[in-house]
Amino acid sequence: MRDRSRGIGPHDHVAADFKGDGEPGDGYMFCRELAQRSKANVVASENDQVAPNQKIPFGYLDSWEGTVRCFRPNGEIAWARTYDLKSAD
């Protein structure tokens, strides 16, 4: 049976984070390896994800914040986009 999943999106704090000197950090390598091992696209942000003054129902996500990358199943970056950062206030 063919896998019908479209991808994996760890919507967590700095899942695709880079080290301060511009080199890939642990989060970057984690997302890259997750894409390779799962053979799925992985979409993750380099920035904290916040939901200011909102109650988000279980199982739902709010919009992305900061720089978001999509890792292809071969580990390469398919695209990167930058979204507005929100305040936790």
C-alpha distance (Angstrom), angle and dihedral (degrees) to the residues before:
residue distance angle dihedral
M1 . . .
R2 3.77 . .
D3 3.81 118.4 .
R4 3.80 107.7 -110.7
S5 3.79 97.9 -170.1
R6 3.79 115.1 121.5
G7 3.76 97.4 -154.7
I8 3.78 149.1 -58.8
G9 3.79 123.0 -89.1
P10 3.79 114.9 -172.6
H11 3.81 97.8 -161.6
D12 3.77 93.4 -166.9
H13 3.77 137.0 120.5
V14 3.80 112.5 -64.0
A15 3.81 93.9 -25.4
A16 3.82 92.1 163.5
D17 3.81 96.0 35.7
F18 3.80 122.7 160.3
K19 3.80 125.1 -147.5
G20 3.80 115.0 -103.0
D21 3.82 93.2 -103.9
G22 3.82 92.8 61.0
E23 3.79 95.2 -101.5
P24 3.79 118.4 125.4
G25 3.80 112.4 -87.6
D26 3.78 129.9 -152.7
G27 3.82 93.0 -83.1
Y28 3.78 91.5 53.7
M29 3.80 91.9 50.1
F30 3.83 91.1 44.8
C31 3.82 92.4 54.6
R32 3.79 92.4 44.0
E33 3.80 92.7 51.1
L34 3.82 91.8 43.1
A35 3.81 89.0 56.0
Q36 3.80 92.1 48.3
R37 3.79 96.3 46.4
S38 3.80 95.8 42.3
K39 3.82 93.6 41.0
A40 3.81 87.3 -136.4
N41 3.79 136.0 112.1
V42 3.80 112.4 -95.0
V43 3.81 119.4 -155.8
A44 3.81 118.0 -166.9
S45 3.80 141.1 152.6
E46 3.79 131.2 -122.8
N47 3.80 90.3 -146.3
D48 3.78 137.9 68.7
Q49 3.79 112.5 -86.8
V50 3.79 113.0 -136.2
A51 3.78 135.7 -179.8
P52 3.80 103.4 -159.4
N53 3.80 113.8 -150.4
Q54 3.78 91.7 -22.0
K55 3.75 133.8 121.7
I56 3.79 107.3 -146.4
P57 3.81 115.6 -162.8
F58 3.79 116.6 -114.8
G59 3.80 111.0 -88.2
Y60 3.80 94.7 24.6
L61 3.80 130.0 101.4
D62 3.77 132.2 -151.3
S63 3.80 122.6 -138.6
W64 3.80 122.7 -63.1
E65 3.81 121.6 -96.3
G66 3.80 127.6 -152.6
T67 3.79 127.0 -8.6
V68 3.80 112.5 -8.7
R69 3.80 123.2 -169.1
C70 3.78 132.0 -164.5
F71 3.80 114.6 -147.5
R72 3.82 116.3 -156.9
P73 3.81 121.6 -136.3
N74 3.83 88.3 -99.6
G75 3.83 90.2 57.0
E76 3.80 96.7 -107.6
I77 3.79 120.4 127.4
A78 3.81 109.9 -105.7
W79 3.80 95.3 -172.1
A80 3.78 144.3 -21.4
R81 3.81 127.2 -150.3
T82 3.77 132.7 -178.5
Y83 3.79 120.1 -139.9
D84 3.81 130.3 -174.6
L85 3.79 116.8 -79.5
K86 3.80 116.7 -124.1
S87 3.76 128.3 -147.4
A88 3.79 121.3 -123.2
D89 3.84 88.6 -132.1
